[in-house]
Amino acid sequence: MDVRKLREDFPLLSKGIIYLDSAATSLKPRQVVEAMREYYEDYTENVHRGLSRLARRATEEYEGAREQVAKLIGARPEDLAFTPGTTASINMVAQGLSWKEGDVVVATLMEHHSNLLPWMRLGELRGVRLKLVGIDEEGRLDLRSLEEALGPRTRLLAISHASNVTGVVNDVRRAARAAHDAGALVLVDGAQSVPHMPVDVEALGADFVAFSAHKMLGPTGIGALYVSERARAELAPGWLGGGIVREVSVDGYRLLDFPYSMEPGTPNIAGAIGFGAAARYLRGIGMESVLEHERSMVRLALRELEGIEGLRILGPRSGDRLGIFSLELKGLGPDELAARLDEEFGIVVRSGYHCAQPLHERLGSRGTARASLYLYNTEEEVRALADALRRISRELRGSIALI
């Protein structure tokens, strides 16, 4: 992968910014923006059912995008529904499955709030119990405890493939086998994994996989929900409307098959086309190459950041992890640290709990500044982050000494 050449596709990188916030949202290459511009300028129309040349092309491009995204995760187009994003996809599963009082959802303490709050609400509305599985001091999931948490009342296992705080990659395949053995369905939050590593949904054994375009070079406001064939009959659409029906009469209605039954109303056509362009771009590079580059950046970052006085990195120093580094610098709050990195060094990071407050609290943190890497980041940028943190640390230590 020629990172230098690839960076030319991202206009923001020519403006003197070091962008280390891809876990929040990635940059968008020209090819994605151009695909969306072309739809708006050259063939704007609604999709499906229209007979005009514009409508036919819009439909072809929209369904072609579905095919591109499905191929990226080893799925078929008919397995994939477009949604507004990961959060919407998870909520669609929460609303669309049938629940009984006393059903159990097993999740982990490392989940993003979007993979916690929908299950908490089910407890309020349906009497569903949420059981959380713990993690160790480095943020790794205790798989044995997860397997023990599964039981005859477990309806669903909801698990992140990769943590957006520590970068830990979970053994979803093993977890899914255990959940299926217990008779449960499996939902995987793939928001952080699908953009950064090869993902084969069938090999994972997942029933549902939710992910977002904007974290993988695509536009905001569009995502996808993969649903396995075995789970499809158990999922009902959460809301109804035009575009998803075979037939409507005063006596009732018949819906289209999945995925069209999950896409009522006019969809985000331009967003889907941009999503497809992003998937095509990633497939052109190859997800193995994306992961190999990121792993090399992770090794470098861990070496460079190690030993900076007062710096703490949440998560493991070794093992299967992605390029996400949630940082604490003694004597400086996360918001102040993020602001200084931006204002003094031109380095863009994120600060706060990153929608994972229970995980932070388990690791003894009241918030972090998070630097996250992607395919367009370079060794020089990683070293620039480490140099900036060293300078800030020295200044802080000098101030403390004076006091």
Salt bridges, closest charged atoms under 4 A:
GLU8 OE1 - LYS5 NZ 3.33
ASP21 OD2 - ARG350 NH2 2.73
ASP21 OD1 - ARG370 NH2 3.92
GLU34 OE2 - ARG37 NH2 2.49
GLU38 OE2 - ARG57 NH2 2.92
GLU41 OE1 - ARG37 NH1 2.17
GLU61 OE2 - ARG57 NE 3.48
GLU63 OE2 - HIS48 NE2 2.78
GLU63 OE1 - ARG66 NE 2.83
GLU67 OE2 - LYS71 NZ 3.48
GLU78 OE2 - ARG76 NH1 3.53
ASP79 OD1 - ARG76 NH2 2.93
ASP79 OD1 - ARG232 NH2 2.63
ASP103 OD1 - ARG153 NH2 3.92
GLU137 OE2 - ARG362 NH1 3.32
GLU138 OE1 - ARG140 NE 3.49
GLU147 OE2 - ARG174 NE 2.77
ASP207 OD2 - HIS180 NE2 2.78
ASP207 OD1 - ARG230 NH1 2.62
GLU229 OE1 - ARG76 NH2 3.61
GLU234 OE1 - ARG155 NH1 3.04
GLU247 OE1 - ARG254 NE 3.40
ASP257 OD2 - ARG246 NH2 3.05
GLU263 OE2 - ARG66 NH1 2.71
GLU294 OE1 - HIS196 ND1 2.64
GLU304 OE2 - ARG383 NE 3.67
GLU304 OE1 - ARG390 NH2 3.24
GLU306 OE1 - ARG317 NE 3.45
ASP320 OD1 - ARG295 NH2 3.88
GLU328 OE1 - ARG312 NH1 3.29
GLU344 OE2 - ARG340 NE 2.77
GLU379 OE1 - ARG383 NH1 3.48
GLU380 OE2 - ARG4 NH2 2.86
GLU381 OE2 - ARG7 NH1 3.24
ASP387 OD1 - ARG390 NH1 2.75
GLU395 OE1 - ARG340 NH2 2.57
